[in-house]
Every structure is written in C-alpha cells, then in structure tokens.
C-alpha cells in the first residue's frame, strides 16, 4: 500500500454494544473498498478482524483489530474493537489514537447500555462520530421512534444524514438527505435511484433541518438562507464538515451491513466529514526534562508515535501497534522508548492478523513494529534526537481478584511468563503475589473477565488452574503505651545465652526503634540485636498473625552477662519483650481502606447510595456530569470483594467503578473477633 499524506488519511474506530454487527460492518466496508474479493462471516469464523481462536470460539471480538482500506485516493484505517465490557481496555487505548468514530446501533433493539458507555467516552474525548443504525431490515423497526430515542439519550445534535426506504425485509435502500439522492439495492449492490414519492415530504423536511444547521456555521450562509437562496454542494459539505469536526453535529446513517446497504455512502462520508490527522490540533507532550512540547501531525516534525495496542502472537512475538503523531519512521531507524534506544528492524502494515512488511510510515498513519524489548501499550516512541513522552491512556483498575491455584506443579515455571503476556495485551489485568497470604492473585474488571483469562491460560498456554477467594490483608497495631520484659537466659555450662531487656511500646506514625538506656545496663553493641528482634516480632502479631504497624519500641533497661551474652540472646529478648507488652497495649486489627469512584447513570444514584451505606462506606464527594453520577467514597476492601457483581445487578450493567488503596483503619469492635477467628494463623 502506498504512502499517504496526512490530509488523505482517516483513522476510524468502530464501536457499539456487543452483537450490533460491528465486525460485519468492517467486513462490508473492506469488501466495498476492494480490500477483499468476498465477505467473511462471523458464523463461518472467516472475518478479517475476528481472527483469534478465542474470538472464533466466542463468535465475537475480544481484541482490537486494524483493517486499512484505500478508497478514492484516501487511506482509511478501520479499528474494530470489542463491544463487551470485559475488554474495556481495548477501546480505552484506541480512543487516544483516533479522531473519528462510528457508533453502531442495532435497529431492532435501539440504544443499549454499551451504546451509552461508548458514547460517553467519545464525548469525553471530543471525537467526531457517526451513528450507524444497522439491521434496518429487521421486522418492526420504527425508524422515527428510534431516532427520537437516539436524540433523547445521546443528544439533540444527532441529525439523520440518511433516511430508510422500505420496511422490514422490504428495506432496500435509503435517501441521502444531504444530497437528496436515493441509493437502492439492485440485488447485488446499491445504485442511484429516485426517492419514493411517499417519502419526499419527510426527506425534504430533514434536508431543511440540515440546511438550518449549515446556515448556523457562517454569517454569510445564514444571510443566504434567510434570503431563500440555495446553498452549493461545496458550501453544504464544507459547513457540515466544520460542524461534525466541532462535535456540533452527529450524522446518523442507516443500512444493513450484511446486505452492504449504506456502506459505500459511509465511506464517502468518512472522506467528506471526518477529520484527517492534519486537521487535528498539535499533540501535547513532555520532553526528557519534563517541559511541555507540542508535535504537529506532519512529516517535517521529529518522529514520534504512541503505542495504542500490544498483541502477543505465538509466531511473530510481541507486536506493538502505533499511531505516528509526527515525522516519518523508516525500517532500520533507531527510536527512543522507555529508558533507552532500540532499532526498529522490521516495520509492518497490519491487516487483521496479516503482517505486510513496509519500508516507512508517515505522520498520521498506523503501523506495527516487532522485536522491541519492554514496549507496551501507553508508551511513546520518539526520535533519539528529540525525546518526548505522550500522556498514556488511563486504563481502568482491576476491581475483582481471585487467587490462582495450579492443578499441576510442573506449571509453576510457566504461569509467570503466561500471565505477563496476558497483561501485555490487556492493561486492565493485574497480577500480584501476596507474600503474607501466599496467594497469587489475578485481577480483572469483572468475574467473566477473569473467567476469560482462565480459559486463555488453559487453551493457549496449557495451564490448568482453579481459583479461591482473595484473602484481605489486615494489619495489627496498638492504641496504648505499655512496658514488657524480655528474658532469654539459657546457661548449662560452657557458653550459653543471656539477654534481659525492658522495653516500652507506644503508638507511632511508623515502626521505629529507639533506646533510653542509662549506665551501661545493656552494652551499645547489643542495641542492633534488640532492634532486630523488635522488627522481627512485628512481622506476625499475636492477635491473628498479621504484620504489626504503627509501633515505637524503646529499649529502657536490661541486664547482660560478661560471658554468656551475645547478639542472639538480645534479639530473642527483644521478641519476648514485645510479646509480653502486647496484650497490655490494647492491640487492634486494622483493615485496608480503598478510595472508590462509582460511575452510574443518575437514575441509579439512590440505589447505589443505599447499597454503599450497608458496606460501611463513607461518601466523600458526588459530582454529576452528562447524566452520570461520580460517587467518591472510602470503603473497607473487605466490603468490595464482590462489589462489581452487585453494581452490575443494581444498574443493569451500566455502572462501573475504580479503586485504589488509601490506608489502614481500625476494624470496628463488633467485627474484630470475627476477623480474628477467620484469619488467625496457627503456630507450628
């Protein structure tokens, strides 16, 4: 494929609730543009973008796929992303790299939860968007009612650029409301046709609505409109383009991807109305000194690119898909990434799973690179002579964790590398090993997300695991000051052990050791041994075996023997002193407190607040924006182990949340004994 100037490139993400026909639409666009001689089908497992074994088995997309087309001297990079919320990181990464989108809606169902979620993400980033109403050939589709629903839920600036002709199985085309031309299916493809007489009044009404919008874009056009003068085609297209790029208009298109209806018109409108990379404002970044810099999307700027997707292929290894924000990258060039310089030995254009070697990629375009060490989604590639870093995408945090238990001990050496590859592909996956609970934890955005990862471990990496609940990691601490004696004396002839100490233990911001010994009761050379014993004792508190935090241990007195005293004796004396004083210090259990942000449609606010109150949450802030409520709260981790499942149930899958650890706080008295009983570690 030839190189294209930035003004002739369109980067377009295809979004929508799952099963709305996104992959079929991509297949149809590829067919109409001449990329493929025959369309594949999801059911036949032969589409360009659903190419992995997992996708073919599920019958739906689970990872980002790039499908580049050439059409009318333009390059259109289509990016097909999953509609399933389990793979939210896929579209989060892509939205930072594109400035054009198609939001697909199933005409027979209407606006769904996923539609609204994707719409909110697009609005948040100001991405010019088309709405494509697919499957208009389904029975009982009432377009006008559906349009009202779209305008009610997604905004009044959704304007029909197309209007369907025919109903149900009789749906055979549409009118281009902008150009007042009809397109009708002749059995194989759409061709120009007259507008049905019974639709003319409605279509001219919509055309006038568009004319009013065009007039608002320019004072000269507004005057022309009031004088009753006709706009030229060029005036209409240029004004509509400005309005779409500004987000003031959202074109609504109609069709049926399986029958290729509305697809060629969509390709034309990509060129007419969606932005090229050259239309974008400069990208903001920081140089190696942390100073703000910008990059224009043109070839004359220093090279820079953003990695928006990482794929781990069993044959090609790690593939990083990049959007070139500035300059030109050639095979063999050196790039700066992370903390060093690497050579790009191979450069590819990626079409689904197919990699075609190319020699260079220009500003505004998308390409793939391989054999770069340590490079992952969210990272920046730049010229070693002009090092910069773009702000990485903010991926959702893992909100549910399960402990992994290997069914075959021989897999111990395989599980780490396998999980690392899965994390590289999906930044929403979190893996951590808790040394205190001895658990290997797998985190994801939902229970089904984790189940998918478990299936991938088994099918792709041949690792069979079962899961167990995550153990919450508690801490112990003290609320009162008390003293304790530690006496470690063992004398039986010959060298023995003799160490006697008195220590004071008091609440503190952090664990710290001090001494207030007078008169040489304990020689200074034994102070480190007592300190070592103190910190070792903190590793496992007497209440339930949790680590102890927030204690200051002060050595105040002691005794020693000129022959039998040694470091081991004073270390053990320090441990015994702590154990002696601990029950007198009013010991408590501390639990981890998380800050959560719960994002839900405003109509669910009351239900969410009621549920959070039952979970001992403390509401910190509430903020409403664009019909969504952001509830910030502090909540014990033990109360949100299963919260993601309950949240989906309460909000019909429309709500989500993020979490981060804040600190430890005392477990309420009425729960203390229960926590101790459930977690007490018995000594061997």
Secondary structure as GFF3:
##gff-version 3
##sequence-region A 1 684
A	DSSP	three_ten_helix	6	8	.	.	.	ID=ss1
A	DSSP	beta_strand	9	16	.	.	.	ID=ss2
A	DSSP	alpha_helix	22	32	.	.	.	ID=ss3
A	DSSP	alpha_helix	53	58	.	.	.	ID=ss4
A	DSSP	beta_strand	65	71	.	.	.	ID=ss5
A	DSSP	beta_strand	74	80	.	.	.	ID=ss6
A	DSSP	three_ten_helix	85	87	.	.	.	ID=ss7
A	DSSP	alpha_helix	88	95	.	.	.	ID=ss8
A	DSSP	beta_strand	101	106	.	.	.	ID=ss9
A	DSSP	alpha_helix	113	125	.	.	.	ID=ss10
A	DSSP	beta_strand	129	134	.	.	.	ID=ss11
A	DSSP	alpha_helix	143	154	.	.	.	ID=ss12
A	DSSP	beta_strand	158	160	.	.	.	ID=ss13
A	DSSP	beta_strand	162	165	.	.	.	ID=ss14
A	DSSP	three_ten_helix	168	170	.	.	.	ID=ss15
A	DSSP	beta_strand	173	176	.	.	.	ID=ss16
A	DSSP	beta_strand	181	185	.	.	.	ID=ss17
A	DSSP	beta_strand	190	193	.	.	.	ID=ss18
A	DSSP	three_ten_helix	197	199	.	.	.	ID=ss19
A	DSSP	alpha_helix	200	216	.	.	.	ID=ss20
A	DSSP	alpha_helix	219	226	.	.	.	ID=ss21
A	DSSP	alpha_helix	233	245	.	.	.	ID=ss22
A	DSSP	beta_strand	250	254	.	.	.	ID=ss23
A	DSSP	three_ten_helix	257	259	.	.	.	ID=ss24
A	DSSP	alpha_helix	263	273	.	.	.	ID=ss25
A	DSSP	three_ten_helix	277	279	.	.	.	ID=ss26
A	DSSP	beta_strand	283	287	.	.	.	ID=ss27
A	DSSP	beta_strand	292	295	.	.	.	ID=ss28
A	DSSP	beta_strand	304	313	.	.	.	ID=ss29
A	DSSP	beta_strand	317	326	.	.	.	ID=ss30
A	DSSP	beta_strand	329	330	.	.	.	ID=ss31
A	DSSP	beta_strand	334	337	.	.	.	ID=ss32
A	DSSP	beta_strand	340	343	.	.	.	ID=ss33
A	DSSP	beta_strand	347	351	.	.	.	ID=ss34
A	DSSP	beta_strand	354	357	.	.	.	ID=ss35
A	DSSP	beta_strand	360	361	.	.	.	ID=ss36
A	DSSP	beta_strand	366	370	.	.	.	ID=ss37
A	DSSP	beta_strand	380	382	.	.	.	ID=ss38
A	DSSP	beta_strand	388	389	.	.	.	ID=ss39
A	DSSP	beta_strand	400	406	.	.	.	ID=ss40
A	DSSP	three_ten_helix	409	411	.	.	.	ID=ss41
A	DSSP	alpha_helix	412	425	.	.	.	ID=ss42
A	DSSP	beta_strand	430	434	.	.	.	ID=ss43
A	DSSP	beta_strand	439	444	.	.	.	ID=ss44
A	DSSP	alpha_helix	447	459	.	.	.	ID=ss45
A	DSSP	beta_strand	465	469	.	.	.	ID=ss46
A	DSSP	beta_strand	475	478	.	.	.	ID=ss47
A	DSSP	beta_strand	482	490	.	.	.	ID=ss48
A	DSSP	beta_strand	497	507	.	.	.	ID=ss49
A	DSSP	beta_strand	512	515	.	.	.	ID=ss50
A	DSSP	three_ten_helix	524	526	.	.	.	ID=ss51
A	DSSP	alpha_helix	527	537	.	.	.	ID=ss52
A	DSSP	beta_strand	551	559	.	.	.	ID=ss53
A	DSSP	alpha_helix	567	582	.	.	.	ID=ss54
A	DSSP	three_ten_helix	583	585	.	.	.	ID=ss55
A	DSSP	beta_strand	587	601	.	.	.	ID=ss56
A	DSSP	three_ten_helix	602	604	.	.	.	ID=ss57
A	DSSP	alpha_helix	605	614	.	.	.	ID=ss58
A	DSSP	beta_strand	618	625	.	.	.	ID=ss59
A	DSSP	beta_strand	628	636	.	.	.	ID=ss60
A	DSSP	three_ten_helix	637	639	.	.	.	ID=ss61
A	DSSP	alpha_helix	643	651	.	.	.	ID=ss62
A	DSSP	beta_strand	656	666	.	.	.	ID=ss63
A	DSSP	alpha_helix	669	679	.	.	.	ID=ss64
###
